[in-house]
Amino acid sequence: MAVQRGKDLLLKLADAASGGFVTVAGLRSRRLTFSEEAVDVTTAESAERWRELLAGAGVRRAHVAGSGVFKDAASDAAVRASFFAGSIETWRIVLPDFGVIEGPFLVASLEFSGAHDGELTFDVALESAGALSFTAL
């Protein structure tokens, strides 16, 4: 993968009204993390007491985080509504020249902050809530 612009990583929320996805506007930074819990199967007979892990047994998850400023009333309202409803929505994360990750996510946190001499900003964190799909670009 060649060098990419960070602004091209897009976070999109399913829009039931249009049947498409709406891009969460105003994000200045975004981060996508995949992780899997390790399942330790080490025993007294493990070679030289080295830890042994069981492949494919841990719980997988994805965590998405972003921060920015409010720019689009529709996407801002959709994110807030999802958080306050505690609903699991379909989200799409577009990674340029890599692929698209899509699946159910819960808005795990939504934070607002602002300084007296600056703009109001927000931080959002999503946690995967089921199986995710990956489509290469």
N, C-alpha and C positions, 0 to 999 in steps of 0.2 A: 504494500500500500504506500503510495507516494504521500508527500506532505499535503495536509488538508487544512482548510480554514476552519477554526473552531465554530464559527457562526453557522457552518453548514450542518452541524449536528442538530437535528430537529426533534422536538418533542411535540407529539400530536395526540389529541384526545378525540375519540369517536364522537361524531355529531349525529344523534338520532334523527334530527329533523331533515338533514340533507343526505344521510346515508354515507357520508364521507368522513373526513377527519379535519379538525381545525387545529392549526399550529398555535401553540402557546406563545403568544407574542411578548416581546420585551425581555426575553431571557438574555442575560449577558454571559452567563457561564452555565455549563451543563456537564454532568458526569454520569456515566453508566458503569456499574460494577456488577460482575457476575461472581458468585462464590458457591462453594459446595462444602458442607461440613464433612470433616474427615471422620471415618469410623475406624477406631484403633482396635486391631485384633492381635496385638502383641501378647506373647505368652512367655513363660519361663524358658521355653525351647527356642525362642527367636534367636537367630544367628547373632552372636556377640551382643545380645540385648538391644539390637537395633529395632526401632519402632517399625511395625508392619501395619499397613493400611489396607482396607478392603475396597477394591475398585468398584465404582458405580453404586455404592450403598448409601452415600450421604445425601442429605436434603439439599437440593439446588435452589438458589434464589437469585433474583436480580434486584438491585437497588438503583434508583434513578434520582438524581438531585439536580436542581437548577435554581438560579437566582437571577433577579433582574428588576425591571421597572414595569409598571402598568402601561400598556400601549393600546390594548384592544379589549373593549368592554365585553365582547362575546366570549373570548377565551378566558378572560379573568373570571367572569360569572360562572362559566362551566366548571372551572377548577374549584372555586369556592363552593358551588352547589354539590360537587362530588364529595368534597371533604365533609361538609355539614350533614350530608345524607349518610355518610359512612358507606357509600356505595362502591362496588368494584366495577370499574369501567374498562373498556378496551382502549389501550394506549398503543401508539406506534412510535418507535424511536428509529430515526433514520441516521445511519452513519455513512457519510459519503464514501464512495469507492469501496465499501465493505458490505453493507447489507441493511436490511430492515428487520428489526425485532418487533414482534407484535404479540399482544396478549393481555390478560387481565391484571390490573394493578389497583392497589388501594392508595389513596392519598394519605400517607402516614403522618405527615406534618405539613403545616402551612403557617409560615411566620411572616410578620410584617414588621418593618422597622423604618425609622426615619430620623434624621438629625434636623435641628432647627434651621440649618442653612443648606439643606439638601433635599433631594427627592425622596418620596416614599418608595421603598423597595420591598420585594417579597422573596421568600425562599420556599421551595416546595420539595418534598421528598416522597417518592413512590416506592412501594414494596410490591414485588410480584405476588400474585394471588392464585397462581395456577400455571399450567404449562404454557411456555412461550414458543412461538415459531420464529424461524430465521429464514429469510429469503436473501440470497446473495444478489448484489447489484451487478 
